[in-house]
Every structure is written in C-alpha cells, then in structure tokens.
Amino acid sequence: MVYKVVFHLNLPDEVAFNQGLNNITNLLKSISGQEQEIIMLFNGPAVSLVAGAGVLPFHERIKELHAQGVRFQACRNALQKFEVDPDTLVAEGEIIPAGIPALIELQNNGFAYIKP
C-alpha cells in the first residue's frame, strides 16, 4: 500500500501549521519503511506561512520533513493575491499554478485529504 495524503492549509494559522507538521511527523513514524507520498498544500492567506519571515519558526522542521520526501506546495494565485514575493518562498517549497484544482486532482488520484 502507498500512503498518499495531502494536508491542506488555507489560513495563516501557526497552530494549525504546527499541528499539521506534527501529524506528518507522527505519520512518518507509524509507516516507517512503507511507500508514501505526502504533500502539505498552502493556498489563500496561508501562503504567508511558507514565505518570508512567516516561515522562520518552522523552517528546520520543514527541512527535516522535506528530506524524508514531504512536498510543500504554495498556490501561485494566492502568492499574487496576498502579495507574497515568490522569491521569499522557503527553499523546500514548490509553486503550483492553483491550489483548489490541485486539491481536486490529488483527491481524484487517491490522496486522503487532511485539514489540520
């Protein structure tokens, strides 16, 4: 079995972000050695959590999880709407064109949806 899951953040809520990182850490421990695809997707004003000064409290954990294969995606539409400079996106982050269509596609491809 491949564990496929997307954790979705759409509000600039540091508590929810921390909880999501904890969820991912615990998931990785519980499925150690098994195949997985884990994405944390940010859209809406939550993109500020993975860019600029907003990412500082979480950057070490992001690096650790990214090293284990976790992907961190930020919606380009949200970056533009909320005037977040894409050049300040955390190095482990990737920009996707649009968050909502990506969520739909991921769920259609068998990803579980988690909202921390």
C-alpha positions in Angstrom: 0.0 0.0 0.0 1.1 3.5 -0.8 0.1 6.1 1.8 -1.0 9.2 -0.2 -2.1 12.2 1.7 -2.4 16.0 1.3 -2.5 18.3 4.3 -4.3 21.5 3.4 -3.8 24.9 5.0 -5.7 27.9 3.7 -5.5 30.3 6.7 -2.4 31.9 8.3 -2.8 29.8 11.4 0.5 28.9 13.0 -1.2 26.5 15.5 -2.8 24.6 12.6 0.6 24.6 10.7 2.4 23.2 13.7 -0.3 20.6 14.2 0.0 19.6 10.5 3.8 19.2 10.9 3.2 17.1 14.0 0.6 15.0 12.1 3.1 14.4 9.3 5.9 13.5 11.7 3.8 11.0 13.5 2.5 9.5 10.3 6.0 9.0 9.0 7.0 7.3 12.3 4.0 5.0 12.1 4.5 4.0 8.5 8.3 3.8 8.6 9.7 1.8 5.7 6.4 1.9 3.7 5.9 3.8 0.4 4.4 7.2 0.9 3.5 10.5 -0.9 2.9 13.3 1.5 2.1 16.9 0.4 1.4 20.0 2.5 -0.5 22.4 0.3 -0.9 26.1 1.1 -3.4 28.4 -0.5 -5.2 31.6 0.4 -3.5 33.7 3.1 -1.8 30.5 4.4 0.9 31.0 1.8 2.5 33.6 4.2 3.4 30.6 6.4 6.0 29.3 3.9 7.5 32.6 2.8 9.4 35.5 4.2 9.6 35.8 8.0 6.4 33.7 8.4 8.4 30.5 7.7 11.2 31.1 10.3 9.7 29.3 13.2 9.0 26.3 11.1 12.0 26.1 8.7 14.0 23.5 10.5 11.0 21.1 10.7 10.2 21.8 7.0 13.8 20.9 6.0 13.7 17.7 8.1 10.4 16.6 6.6 11.4 17.6 3.1 14.5 15.4 3.5 12.1 12.5 4.1 10.2 13.2 0.9 7.4 15.5 2.1 6.5 18.1 -0.5 5.5 21.7 0.4 3.3 23.4 -2.3 2.2 27.0 -2.5 -0.5 28.3 -4.8 0.7 30.9 -7.3 -2.7 32.6 -7.4 -2.6 33.1 -3.6 1.0 34.4 -3.7 -0.1 37.0 -6.1 -3.4 37.9 -4.4 -1.8 38.2 -1.0 1.3 40.0 -2.4 3.8 37.4 -1.1 7.0 37.6 -3.1 7.6 34.1 -4.6 11.4 34.7 -4.2 10.9 34.5 -0.4 9.3 31.1 -0.6 11.1 28.5 1.6 13.8 26.7 -0.5 12.0 23.4 0.0 8.7 24.8 -1.4 7.4 24.5 -4.8 4.9 26.8 -6.6 1.9 25.3 -8.2 -0.5 27.2 -10.5 -3.6 26.9 -8.4 -4.4 25.3 -5.1 -8.0 24.2 -5.5 -7.6 22.4 -8.8 -4.5 20.7 -7.3 -6.5 19.5 -4.3 -9.3 18.1 -6.6 -6.7 16.4 -8.8 -4.9 14.9 -5.8 -8.1 13.6 -4.3 -9.2 12.1 -7.6 -5.8 10.3 -7.7 -6.4 8.7 -4.3 -4.9 11.1 -1.9 -6.5 11.4 1.5 -7.4 14.9 2.5 -6.4 16.2 5.9 -7.2 19.6 7.3 -5.2 20.2 10.5 
